[in-house]
Amino acid sequence: MNTSTLADNELNYQYKSSLKSQYKTFKTGTEEKFETWLMSIEECWLEEVFACLQGNFPDWRG
């Protein structure tokens, strides 16, 4: 291999490593955001679901 090929391989490895790192960061952040969103949805609907279970159905027609 010549010096140019080795340099290209090193740059390619660094690029792939950078992309992999960005993907892991994005994926982790997305999971945390999803969990936060899911909990907020559960909190919003908890009272309405509880009311429905007690037979107090809201009128969503209006």
Z-matrix of the N, CA and C atoms (Angstrom, degrees):
N
C 1 1.450
C 2 1.514 1 109.33
N 3 1.299 2 114.97 1 146.61
C 4 1.455 3 117.63 2 177.70
C 5 1.530 4 109.60 3 -96.77
N 6 1.291 5 116.39 4 173.51
C 7 1.462 6 122.70 5 -175.28
C 8 1.528 7 111.16 6 -63.34
N 9 1.318 8 117.26 7 -37.42
C 10 1.467 9 121.51 8 -179.33
C 11 1.520 10 110.68 9 -64.20
N 12 1.319 11 117.74 10 -42.34
C 13 1.463 12 121.72 11 180.00
C 14 1.523 13 110.60 12 -65.87
N 15 1.318 14 117.41 13 -41.15
C 16 1.458 15 120.98 14 178.51
C 17 1.531 16 110.89 15 -64.07
N 18 1.310 17 116.49 16 -41.38
C 19 1.467 18 120.73 17 178.45
C 20 1.525 19 110.45 18 -64.70
N 21 1.323 20 116.89 19 -41.92
C 22 1.468 21 121.15 20 178.09
C 23 1.523 22 110.76 21 -62.82
N 24 1.327 23 117.31 22 -42.70
C 25 1.458 24 121.27 23 178.84
C 26 1.535 25 110.80 24 -62.59
N 27 1.323 26 116.83 25 -40.70
C 28 1.462 27 121.06 26 179.82
C 29 1.529 28 110.81 27 -65.61
N 30 1.323 29 116.98 28 -43.44
C 31 1.460 30 120.78 29 177.71
C 32 1.532 31 111.04 30 -63.72
N 33 1.314 32 116.02 31 -40.66
C 34 1.467 33 120.80 32 178.78
C 35 1.530 34 110.18 33 -63.30
N 36 1.330 35 117.58 34 -42.70
C 37 1.467 36 122.27 35 178.14
C 38 1.533 37 110.69 36 -62.50
N 39 1.337 38 116.32 37 -44.42
C 40 1.464 39 120.17 38 179.63
C 41 1.525 40 110.78 39 -63.35
N 42 1.324 41 116.65 40 -40.23
C 43 1.460 42 121.72 41 179.37
C 44 1.524 43 110.39 42 -63.31
N 45 1.342 44 116.38 43 -46.75
C 46 1.460 45 120.40 44 179.59
C 47 1.529 46 111.07 45 -64.06
N 48 1.312 47 117.22 46 -40.50
C 49 1.455 48 121.09 47 178.10
C 50 1.522 49 110.89 48 -62.93
N 51 1.318 50 115.99 49 -40.57
C 52 1.461 51 120.97 50 178.42
C 53 1.527 52 110.65 51 -63.74
N 54 1.323 53 116.84 52 -44.63
C 55 1.459 54 120.61 53 178.93
C 56 1.522 55 111.11 54 -62.68
N 57 1.332 56 116.49 55 -42.06
C 58 1.459 57 120.56 56 179.72
C 59 1.527 58 110.43 57 -63.33
N 60 1.309 59 116.53 58 -41.52
C 61 1.462 60 121.01 59 178.44
C 62 1.526 61 110.69 60 -63.80
N 63 1.329 62 116.75 61 -43.61
C 64 1.469 63 120.93 62 178.75
C 65 1.528 64 110.53 63 -62.74
N 66 1.329 65 116.71 64 -39.95
C 67 1.459 66 121.17 65 179.50
C 68 1.523 67 110.71 66 -63.20
N 69 1.323 68 116.46 67 -45.10
C 70 1.466 69 120.12 68 179.64
C 71 1.527 70 110.59 69 -62.48
N 72 1.321 71 117.00 70 -41.51
C 73 1.460 72 121.12 71 179.05
C 74 1.519 73 110.19 72 -64.45
N 75 1.315 74 116.69 73 -45.34
C 76 1.460 75 121.39 74 179.94
C 77 1.520 76 110.74 75 -62.91
N 78 1.315 77 115.66 76 -45.12
C 79 1.462 78 120.95 77 -177.92
C 80 1.530 79 110.30 78 -62.26
N 81 1.309 80 118.08 79 -45.13
C 82 1.459 81 121.87 80 179.94
C 83 1.517 82 110.64 81 -63.11
N 84 1.320 83 116.73 82 -46.07
C 85 1.457 84 120.49 83 179.12
C 86 1.514 85 111.90 84 -61.70
N 87 1.319 86 116.21 85 -38.35
C 88 1.450 87 120.84 86 -179.71
C 89 1.521 88 110.59 87 -67.07
N 90 1.320 89 117.80 88 -41.85
C 91 1.461 90 120.91 89 178.64
C 92 1.524 91 110.87 90 -61.27
N 93 1.331 92 116.61 91 -43.24
C 94 1.462 93 120.47 92 179.54
C 95 1.524 94 110.85 93 -65.25
N 96 1.324 95 117.04 94 -42.25
C 97 1.460 96 120.60 95 179.02
C 98 1.525 97 110.22 96 -64.85
N 99 1.327 98 116.77 97 -39.55
C 100 1.456 99 120.59 98 179.27
C 101 1.523 100 110.80 99 -63.97
N 102 1.324 101 116.59 100 -44.55
C 103 1.467 102 120.45 101 178.44
C 104 1.531 103 110.88 102 -61.42
N 105 1.322 104 117.05 103 -42.45
C 106 1.466 105 121.35 104 178.57
C 107 1.517 106 110.34 105 -62.36
N 108 1.332 107 116.34 106 -45.10
C 109 1.458 108 121.27 107 179.13
C 110 1.523 109 110.65 108 -62.77
N 111 1.314 110 116.75 109 -44.08
C 112 1.457 111 121.29 110 -179.43
C 113 1.525 112 111.10 111 -61.19
N 114 1.321 113 116.65 112 -42.75
C 115 1.462 114 120.37 113 178.81
C 116 1.529 115 111.00 114 -64.83
N 117 1.321 116 117.47 115 -38.21
C 118 1.471 117 119.92 116 179.79
C 119 1.526 118 110.36 117 -67.58
N 120 1.325 119 117.55 118 -36.72
C 121 1.465 120 121.08 119 176.94
C 122 1.526 121 109.64 120 -65.28
N 123 1.328 122 116.42 121 -44.68
C 124 1.463 123 120.20 122 179.41
C 125 1.524 124 110.63 123 -60.05
N 126 1.327 125 117.01 124 -41.96
C 127 1.463 126 120.78 125 -179.89
C 128 1.525 127 111.19 126 -65.48
N 129 1.329 128 117.49 127 -39.60
C 130 1.466 129 121.32 128 -179.05
C 131 1.527 130 111.47 129 -67.18
N 132 1.313 131 116.81 130 -41.21
C 133 1.460 132 120.52 131 -174.48
C 134 1.521 133 113.54 132 -88.96
N 135 1.307 134 117.59 133 -13.51
C 136 1.458 135 120.86 134 -175.46
C 137 1.529 136 111.61 135 -57.49
N 138 1.323 137 117.26 136 -46.84
C 139 1.468 138 120.68 137 -179.07
C 140 1.527 139 111.46 138 -64.55
N 141 1.325 140 117.30 139 -41.74
C 142 1.465 141 120.05 140 -179.50
C 143 1.514 142 111.97 141 -67.66
N 144 1.311 143 117.08 142 -40.69
C 145 1.460 144 120.67 143 178.37
C 146 1.522 145 109.66 144 -65.01
N 147 1.317 146 117.19 145 -43.31
C 148 1.456 147 121.71 146 178.48
C 149 1.525 148 110.80 147 -60.21
N 150 1.323 149 117.05 148 -43.43
C 151 1.464 150 121.29 149 178.35
C 152 1.530 151 110.40 150 -62.44
N 153 1.310 152 117.77 151 -41.73
C 154 1.465 153 121.52 152 178.80
C 155 1.530 154 111.12 153 -63.53
N 156 1.320 155 116.35 154 -40.14
C 157 1.461 156 120.06 155 178.56
C 158 1.526 157 111.54 156 -63.68
N 159 1.316 158 116.56 157 -26.49
C 160 1.462 159 121.17 158 177.42
C 161 1.531 160 111.78 159 -86.90
N 162 1.323 161 117.02 160 -1.58
C 163 1.460 162 121.25 161 178.82
C 164 1.514 163 114.03 162 93.06
N 165 1.305 164 117.90 163 5.39
C 166 1.472 165 121.99 164 178.52
C 167 1.521 166 109.64 165 -96.80
N 168 1.334 167 115.43 166 85.97
C 169 1.454 168 119.94 167 -176.63
C 170 1.523 169 110.61 168 -86.52
N 171 1.328 170 117.87 169 129.78
C 172 1.467 171 119.90 170 178.88
C 173 1.525 172 110.61 171 -72.47
N 174 1.312 173 116.07 172 154.28
C 175 1.460 174 121.65 173 177.47
C 176 1.529 175 107.84 174 -93.79
N 177 1.319 176 116.12 175 100.97
C 178 1.464 177 121.40 176 -177.18
C 179 1.520 178 111.90 177 -92.68
N 180 1.311 179 116.98 178 6.98
C 181 1.473 180 120.06 179 -177.11
C 182 1.519 181 112.84 180 -75.30
N 183 1.315 182 117.64 181 -23.35
C 184 1.449 183 120.54 182 -171.40
C 185 1.446 184 113.48 183 -96.32
